[in-house]
Amino acid sequence: MAEFEKDLEKLEEITRRLQSGEEGIEKSMALYAEGVKLAEALQKKLNEYKSQIDILESGSDEPCRN
């Protein structure tokens, strides 16, 4: 599995744990901080993917040359 998908699954697990309310305050704060970092990293990666797609799409308007 790619790194992006692993990080997304990890973020989903953190979210489930926080929503359960079963963690103590210190553990919840640590999980929250880890989740914020993961979310920022995932957003950055999505922005990179979008930029790559935009570049590819901008080149698709040109006629094919052989």
Distance bins in CASP14 RR format, pairs under 12 A and 6 or more apart:
PFRMAT RR
TARGET T0000
AUTHOR 0000-0000-0000
RMODE 2
METHOD distances of the structure
MODEL  1
1 7 0 0 0 0 0 1 0 0 0 0 0
1 8 0 0 0 0 1 0 0 0 0 0 0
1 9 0 0 0 0 1 0 0 0 0 0 0
1 10 0 0 0 0 0 1 0 0 0 0 0
2 8 0 0 0 0 1 0 0 0 0 0 0
2 9 0 0 0 0 0 1 0 0 0 0 0
2 42 0 0 0 0 0 1 0 0 0 0 0
2 45 0 0 0 0 0 1 0 0 0 0 0
2 49 0 0 0 0 0 1 0 0 0 0 0
3 9 0 0 0 0 0 1 0 0 0 0 0
3 10 0 0 0 0 0 1 0 0 0 0 0
3 38 0 0 0 0 0 1 0 0 0 0 0
3 41 0 0 0 0 1 0 0 0 0 0 0
3 42 0 0 0 0 0 1 0 0 0 0 0
3 45 0 0 0 0 1 0 0 0 0 0 0
4 10 0 0 0 0 0 1 0 0 0 0 0
4 11 0 0 0 0 0 1 0 0 0 0 0
4 38 0 0 0 0 0 1 0 0 0 0 0
4 41 0 0 0 0 1 0 0 0 0 0 0
4 42 1 0 0 1 0 0 0 0 0 0 0
4 43 0 0 0 0 0 1 0 0 0 0 0
4 44 0 0 0 0 0 1 0 0 0 0 0
4 45 1 0 1 0 0 0 0 0 0 0 0
4 46 0 0 0 0 1 0 0 0 0 0 0
4 48 0 0 0 0 0 1 0 0 0 0 0
4 49 0 0 0 0 1 0 0 0 0 0 0
5 11 0 0 0 0 0 1 0 0 0 0 0
5 12 0 0 0 0 0 1 0 0 0 0 0
5 42 0 0 0 0 0 1 0 0 0 0 0
5 45 0 0 0 0 0 1 0 0 0 0 0
6 12 0 0 0 0 0 1 0 0 0 0 0
6 13 0 0 0 0 0 1 0 0 0 0 0
6 38 0 0 0 0 0 1 0 0 0 0 0
6 41 0 0 0 0 0 1 0 0 0 0 0
6 42 0 0 0 0 0 1 0 0 0 0 0
6 45 0 0 0 0 0 1 0 0 0 0 0
7 13 0 0 0 0 0 1 0 0 0 0 0
7 14 0 0 0 0 0 1 0 0 0 0 0
7 34 0 0 0 0 0 1 0 0 0 0 0
7 35 0 0 0 0 1 0 0 0 0 0 0
7 37 0 0 0 0 1 0 0 0 0 0 0
7 38 1 0 1 0 0 0 0 0 0 0 0
7 39 0 0 0 0 1 0 0 0 0 0 0
7 40 0 0 0 0 0 1 0 0 0 0 0
7 41 1 0 0 1 0 0 0 0 0 0 0
7 42 1 0 1 0 0 0 0 0 0 0 0
7 43 0 0 0 0 0 1 0 0 0 0 0
7 44 0 0 0 0 0 1 0 0 0 0 0
7 45 0 0 0 0 1 0 0 0 0 0 0
7 46 0 0 0 0 0 1 0 0 0 0 0
8 14 0 0 0 0 0 1 0 0 0 0 0
8 15 0 0 0 0 0 1 0 0 0 0 0
8 35 0 0 0 0 0 1 0 0 0 0 0
8 38 0 0 0 0 1 0 0 0 0 0 0
8 39 0 0 0 0 1 0 0 0 0 0 0
8 41 0 0 0 0 0 1 0 0 0 0 0
8 42 1 0 0 1 0 0 0 0 0 0 0
8 43 0 0 0 0 0 1 0 0 0 0 0
8 45 0 0 0 0 1 0 0 0 0 0 0
8 46 0 0 0 0 0 1 0 0 0 0 0
9 15 0 0 0 0 0 1 0 0 0 0 0
9 16 0 0 0 0 0 1 0 0 0 0 0
9 38 0 0 0 0 0 1 0 0 0 0 0
9 42 0 0 0 0 0 1 0 0 0 0 0
10 16 0 0 0 0 0 1 0 0 0 0 0
10 17 0 0 0 0 0 1 0 0 0 0 0
10 31 0 0 0 0 0 1 0 0 0 0 0
10 34 0 0 0 0 1 0 0 0 0 0 0
10 35 0 0 0 0 1 0 0 0 0 0 0
10 37 0 0 0 0 0 1 0 0 0 0 0
10 38 1 0 0 1 0 0 0 0 0 0 0
10 39 0 0 0 0 0 1 0 0 0 0 0
10 41 0 0 0 0 0 1 0 0 0 0 0
10 42 0 0 0 0 1 0 0 0 0 0 0
11 17 0 0 0 0 0 1 0 0 0 0 0
11 18 0 0 0 0 0 1 0 0 0 0 0
11 31 0 0 0 0 0 1 0 0 0 0 0
11 32 0 0 0 0 0 1 0 0 0 0 0
11 34 0 0 0 0 1 0 0 0 0 0 0
11 35 1 0 1 0 0 0 0 0 0 0 0
11 36 0 0 0 0 1 0 0 0 0 0 0
11 37 0 0 0 0 1 0 0 0 0 0 0
11 38 1 0 1 0 0 0 0 0 0 0 0
11 39 1 0 0 1 0 0 0 0 0 0 0
11 40 0 0 0 0 0 1 0 0 0 0 0
11 41 0 0 0 0 1 0 0 0 0 0 0
11 42 1 0 0 1 0 0 0 0 0 0 0
11 43 0 0 0 0 0 1 0 0 0 0 0
11 45 0 0 0 0 0 1 0 0 0 0 0
12 18 0 0 0 0 0 1 0 0 0 0 0
12 19 0 0 0 0 0 1 0 0 0 0 0
12 35 0 0 0 0 0 1 0 0 0 0 0
12 38 0 0 0 0 1 0 0 0 0 0 0
12 39 0 0 0 0 0 1 0 0 0 0 0
12 42 0 0 0 0 0 1 0 0 0 0 0
13 19 0 0 0 0 0 1 0 0 0 0 0
13 20 0 0 0 0 0 1 0 0 0 0 0
13 31 0 0 0 0 1 0 0 0 0 0 0
13 34 0 0 0 0 0 1 0 0 0 0 0
13 35 0 0 0 0 1 0 0 0 0 0 0
13 38 0 0 0 0 0 1 0 0 0 0 0
14 20 0 0 0 0 0 1 0 0 0 0 0
14 23 0 0 0 0 1 0 0 0 0 0 0
14 27 0 0 0 0 0 1 0 0 0 0 0
14 28 0 0 0 0 1 0 0 0 0 0 0
14 29 0 0 0 0 0 1 0 0 0 0 0
14 30 0 0 0 0 1 0 0 0 0 0 0
14 31 1 0 1 0 0 0 0 0 0 0 0
14 32 1 0 0 1 0 0 0 0 0 0 0
14 33 0 0 0 0 1 0 0 0 0 0 0
14 34 1 0 0 1 0 0 0 0 0 0 0
14 35 1 0 1 0 0 0 0 0 0 0 0
14 36 0 0 0 0 1 0 0 0 0 0 0
14 37 0 0 0 0 0 1 0 0 0 0 0
14 38 1 0 0 1 0 0 0 0 0 0 0
14 39 0 0 0 0 1 0 0 0 0 0 0
14 42 0 0 0 0 0 1 0 0 0 0 0
15 21 0 0 0 0 0 1 0 0 0 0 0
15 23 0 0 0 0 0 1 0 0 0 0 0
15 28 0 0 0 0 0 1 0 0 0 0 0
15 31 0 0 0 0 1 0 0 0 0 0 0
15 32 0 0 0 0 1 0 0 0 0 0 0
15 34 0 0 0 0 0 1 0 0 0 0 0
15 35 1 0 0 1 0 0 0 0 0 0 0
15 36 0 0 0 0 0 1 0 0 0 0 0
15 38 0 0 0 0 1 0 0 0 0 0 0
15 39 0 0 0 0 1 0 0 0 0 0 0
16 22 0 0 0 0 0 1 0 0 0 0 0
16 23 0 0 0 0 0 1 0 0 0 0 0
16 31 0 0 0 0 0 1 0 0 0 0 0
16 35 0 0 0 0 0 1 0 0 0 0 0
17 23 1 0 1 0 0 0 0 0 0 0 0
17 24 0 0 0 0 0 1 0 0 0 0 0
17 27 0 0 0 0 1 0 0 0 0 0 0
17 28 0 0 0 0 1 0 0 0 0 0 0
17 30 0 0 0 0 0 1 0 0 0 0 0
17 31 1 0 1 0 0 0 0 0 0 0 0
17 32 0 0 0 0 0 1 0 0 0 0 0
17 34 0 0 0 0 0 1 0 0 0 0 0
17 35 0 0 0 0 0 1 0 0 0 0 0
18 24 0 0 0 0 0 1 0 0 0 0 0
18 25 0 0 0 0 0 1 0 0 0 0 0
18 27 0 0 0 0 1 0 0 0 0 0 0
18 28 1 0 0 1 0 0 0 0 0 0 0
18 29 0 0 0 0 1 0 0 0 0 0 0
18 30 0 0 0 0 0 1 0 0 0 0 0
18 31 1 0 1 0 0 0 0 0 0 0 0
18 32 1 0 0 1 0 0 0 0 0 0 0
18 33 0 0 0 0 0 1 0 0 0 0 0
18 34 0 0 0 0 0 1 0 0 0 0 0
18 35 0 0 0 0 1 0 0 0 0 0 0
18 36 0 0 0 0 0 1 0 0 0 0 0
19 28 0 0 0 0 0 1 0 0 0 0 0
19 31 0 0 0 0 0 1 0 0 0 0 0
19 32 0 0 0 0 0 1 0 0 0 0 0
20 27 0 0 0 0 0 1 0 0 0 0 0
20 28 0 0 0 0 1 0 0 0 0 0 0
20 31 0 0 0 0 0 1 0 0 0 0 0
21 27 0 0 0 0 0 1 0 0 0 0 0
21 28 1 0 0 1 0 0 0 0 0 0 0
21 31 0 0 0 0 0 1 0 0 0 0 0
21 32 0 0 0 0 0 1 0 0 0 0 0
22 28 0 0 0 0 1 0 0 0 0 0 0
22 31 0 0 0 0 0 1 0 0 0 0 0
23 29 0 0 0 0 1 0 0 0 0 0 0
23 30 0 0 0 0 1 0 0 0 0 0 0
23 31 1 0 0 1 0 0 0 0 0 0 0
23 32 0 0 0 0 1 0 0 0 0 0 0
23 34 0 0 0 0 0 1 0 0 0 0 0
24 30 0 0 0 0 1 0 0 0 0 0 0
24 31 0 0 0 0 1 0 0 0 0 0 0
24 32 0 0 0 0 0 1 0 0 0 0 0
25 31 0 0 0 0 0 1 0 0 0 0 0
25 32 0 0 0 0 0 1 0 0 0 0 0
26 32 0 0 0 0 0 1 0 0 0 0 0
26 33 0 0 0 0 0 1 0 0 0 0 0
27 33 0 0 0 0 0 1 0 0 0 0 0
27 34 0 0 0 0 0 1 0 0 0 0 0
28 34 0 0 0 0 0 1 0 0 0 0 0
28 35 0 0 0 0 0 1 0 0 0 0 0
29 35 0 0 0 0 0 1 0 0 0 0 0
29 36 0 0 0 0 0 1 0 0 0 0 0
30 36 0 0 0 0 0 1 0 0 0 0 0
30 37 0 0 0 0 0 1 0 0 0 0 0
31 37 0 0 0 0 0 1 0 0 0 0 0
31 38 0 0 0 0 0 1 0 0 0 0 0
32 38 0 0 0 0 0 1 0 0 0 0 0
32 39 0 0 0 0 0 1 0 0 0 0 0
33 39 0 0 0 0 0 1 0 0 0 0 0
33 40 0 0 0 0 0 1 0 0 0 0 0
34 40 0 0 0 0 0 1 0 0 0 0 0
34 41 0 0 0 0 0 1 0 0 0 0 0
35 41 0 0 0 0 1 0 0 0 0 0 0
35 42 0 0 0 0 1 0 0 0 0 0 0
35 43 0 0 0 0 0 1 0 0 0 0 0
36 42 0 0 0 0 0 1 0 0 0 0 0
36 43 0 0 0 0 0 1 0 0 0 0 0
37 43 0 0 0 0 0 1 0 0 0 0 0
37 44 0 0 0 0 0 1 0 0 0 0 0
38 44 0 0 0 0 0 1 0 0 0 0 0
38 45 0 0 0 0 0 1 0 0 0 0 0
39 45 0 0 0 0 0 1 0 0 0 0 0
39 46 0 0 0 0 0 1 0 0 0 0 0
40 46 0 0 0 0 0 1 0 0 0 0 0
40 47 0 0 0 0 0 1 0 0 0 0 0
41 47 0 0 0 0 0 1 0 0 0 0 0
41 48 0 0 0 0 0 1 0 0 0 0 0
42 48 0 0 0 0 0 1 0 0 0 0 0
42 49 0 0 0 0 0 1 0 0 0 0 0
43 49 0 0 0 0 0 1 0 0 0 0 0
43 50 0 0 0 0 0 1 0 0 0 0 0
44 50 0 0 0 0 0 1 0 0 0 0 0
44 51 0 0 0 0 0 1 0 0 0 0 0
45 51 0 0 0 0 0 1 0 0 0 0 0
45 52 0 0 0 0 0 1 0 0 0 0 0
46 52 0 0 0 0 0 1 0 0 0 0 0
46 53 0 0 0 0 0 1 0 0 0 0 0
47 53 0 0 0 0 0 1 0 0 0 0 0
47 54 0 0 0 0 0 1 0 0 0 0 0
48 54 0 0 0 0 0 1 0 0 0 0 0
48 55 0 0 0 0 0 1 0 0 0 0 0
49 55 0 0 0 0 0 1 0 0 0 0 0
49 56 0 0 0 0 0 1 0 0 0 0 0
50 56 0 0 0 0 0 1 0 0 0 0 0
50 57 0 0 0 0 0 1 0 0 0 0 0
51 57 0 0 0 0 0 1 0 0 0 0 0
51 58 0 0 0 0 0 1 0 0 0 0 0
52 58 0 0 0 0 0 1 0 0 0 0 0
52 59 0 0 0 0 0 1 0 0 0 0 0
53 59 0 0 0 0 0 1 0 0 0 0 0
53 60 0 0 0 0 0 1 0 0 0 0 0
54 60 0 0 0 0 0 1 0 0 0 0 0
56 62 0 0 0 0 0 1 0 0 0 0 0
59 65 0 0 0 0 0 1 0 0 0 0 0
END
